[in-house]
Amino acid sequence: MTRSQKKEGSISDIFTSLNPDGFGKAALPDRFIDLKKSLWNAGLVQSWRDVLGELEVATSELLTFGGTQVIPRISYEELKGGLSKSLAEEIKRVGSVVVTGAVPKEEALGWKRSIQEYASLNKDRVKGFPANDIQVYELYNTKPQLLARTHPAILHTQAALLALWHTGTSSSNISLSTPISYSDRLRIRQPGDASFKLGPHVDGGSVEKWEDPGFRAYYAKILGGGSGWREHDSFDAGSRTLVKGDLYETANQCSIFRPFQGWTALSNTGPGEGTLRVFPNLQLSTAYTLLRPFFRPRNASSSSSFDAEDWVPDLESSAFPGSMPGNTQEYTDGTHPHLRLKEAMVEIGRVEAGDQVFWHCDTIHSVESFHGGKTDSSVLYIPAVPLTLQNADYLRDQRIAFEQGIPPPDFPGGEGESQCQGRATKEDALGLSLEGRRALGYAEFVAGEGLDEGFVREVNRVLGF
Ligand SMILES: [Fe+2]
């Protein structure tokens, strides 16, 4: 393994808002003033005005016509026939999608029962958040997780969604048609829970989005000013693979190219029952996020004004609202008023056990602060991740961690499930389908459809074949 373990912890470590020190209390060092100045150009004023204008139109429309129905939904049966051009465009515009029915309901409910049995069998060793009444488990290596990550219909869904991306000039080093496994944890959230309240956020770093040269290249059109933000391509995998979201190497920070985060439902859950919300306009929220640190309210009384006239360039402070090095980018009405989060964050709608939700790595998302339902709201976090050289390198270390029963490299470390009875083993992995074994890094890749010969050779070498 080439990666060292992260310190022990839980999902709360990466959210400034879930930490006792609170949100936005610590000022960023002065080097962030220099960073802002180095990125500034006068054309950003025009971008800012445009984006605020468009946000006003988009959020008003959303409030008039919107709600949950703006989130694209497709059944797995339909998806198998291929995404229509219009639905593909809609998923790209909104930045998220619900795929229903890929896994039979009974199978998904069986997975949950099996996880609950495992958690109770190993109750003295299982950790999570919050520690005294776990809703989000530090479990990565249960048998149902292994089965779900390699489920043919889930892998097929991932490939269909990864095809929304394009590889640009790096086509020989990425295979968007080859999904691989990125192990993550799970949530079994009980009715009445108010502890697991993840406010609006974007995964994959905060200040890193301006600090890292790879991110700056990916966002070059937005940072270039003028109307460039309209041309930003959120689905340019060739460029996105070059970003470094874990500049500070903190636990819970995704270090690989993860185009879509996602989950597979293990329960029937609807709005108000502790589920996911998203901001349903990817282009606008991304542009606004990138532009926001360059502007401040003209005076204290204009801090919640939507009017561009009330905002002026801010190159004298180190403020990057909602950003904290190594943590997730967070959003509140105070830090990002123009998003009108309270109204514009849309519930993803009712899901049944076995349904999947995916959202683009730049989509602003949150988890309802209170679970007001009558039954558990449960998911396995399973993203859509393609084969790349860097991702193969991670897959090798993830495989080693899996065999030891410890958390995967990006997650809080410690002994994890190494002493737990009944966890998934290498033998279980070797008993899976060829496609499943490949996704886990247990079988060689072969050149062919979407897989360049030189790339495959390199990938297999990295994986030790
Ligand atoms: Fe997240």
Residues whose N, C-alpha, C, O or C-beta is under 5 A from the ligand:
A	BS01	LIG	D203
